[in-house]
Amino acid sequence: MKPRLLILNPLSAESLARITERYDTLYAPDSESRRKAVDEQGAEVEAVLTIGTVGLTAAEMARMPKLGFIATLGVGYEKVELDAARDRNITTTNGAGSNAVCVADHAMALLLAQIRDIRRLDTACREGVWRDKLPMTDSVSGKRLGLLGLGSIGEQLAKRATAFDMDIAYHKRTFKPESEYRYFDDVVELARWADCLVVAIPGGAATEHMVNAAVLEALGPHGYLVNVARGSVVDTEALAVALRNKTILGAALDVYESEPNPPQDLINLDNITLTPHVGGNSPQALEQSLSLFIENIGRHFKGEPVLTPV
């Protein structure tokens, strides 16, 4: 008999069919179907697939006495109540590294687009405005890149930045002795050193509003901010003030605190580029994430060590 798997995040028909070949799936990608699934069939659920922004609560886990495995399809797991899972020795995994290449590509694209002001130039071209009437845009090569986080995404982004002759430094909770890049033990000092600050750290309480007014002030009037991590890491109100007052030169966000609703404090500003949390979305990244999940859950039910435990 196939193990019962509850899926809480949206999936394509093809991905769902691939999982259903191996597991008895209960698909509940919206709040009402989720509530109904947990209430009516939670007692039979042995595994849950979710994503960081959808999560899984301790109360829901309590309704699933057979639950032994939780996976997040992407790297994030900020809304999975890990303490409750650990109290019951529930194996928890994530998609660490599976979409790092795609997110790093998107982060570099955002950085290039904001520094070169591609959005404004595209609009000008469509309106028939020639270059002689437009201000020059900044160069990317040779700038200082500060990475807030140096995990899989940060490492991939650093490789791309190296091709642009950028100086690279980073901040994370612990120093990486094997890294060739300069380490700052303080976020403000990293921002003060950097021309461009890219956020690539996990969300959650420990990193909430880590990029605040003080960090933006340190980044300065020639600085750029990019966030491809979680919206909670950047203080939206402080960022709006910094962009309006030209405390920093520009920003580009793939994530924001109001998701899925647009960030109202930011959408009318002309020195920001916004995308709707698509940094990790590509056919290649989805295939890698799904394959990693299938490998992890398969290992769990065989009694083997999982590849990416949380």
Summary of the structure (lengths in Angstrom):
residues: 310
radius of gyration: 21.1
end to end distance: 27.7
largest distance: 70.3
contacts: 1035
relative contact order: 0.13
helix: 39%
strand: 16%
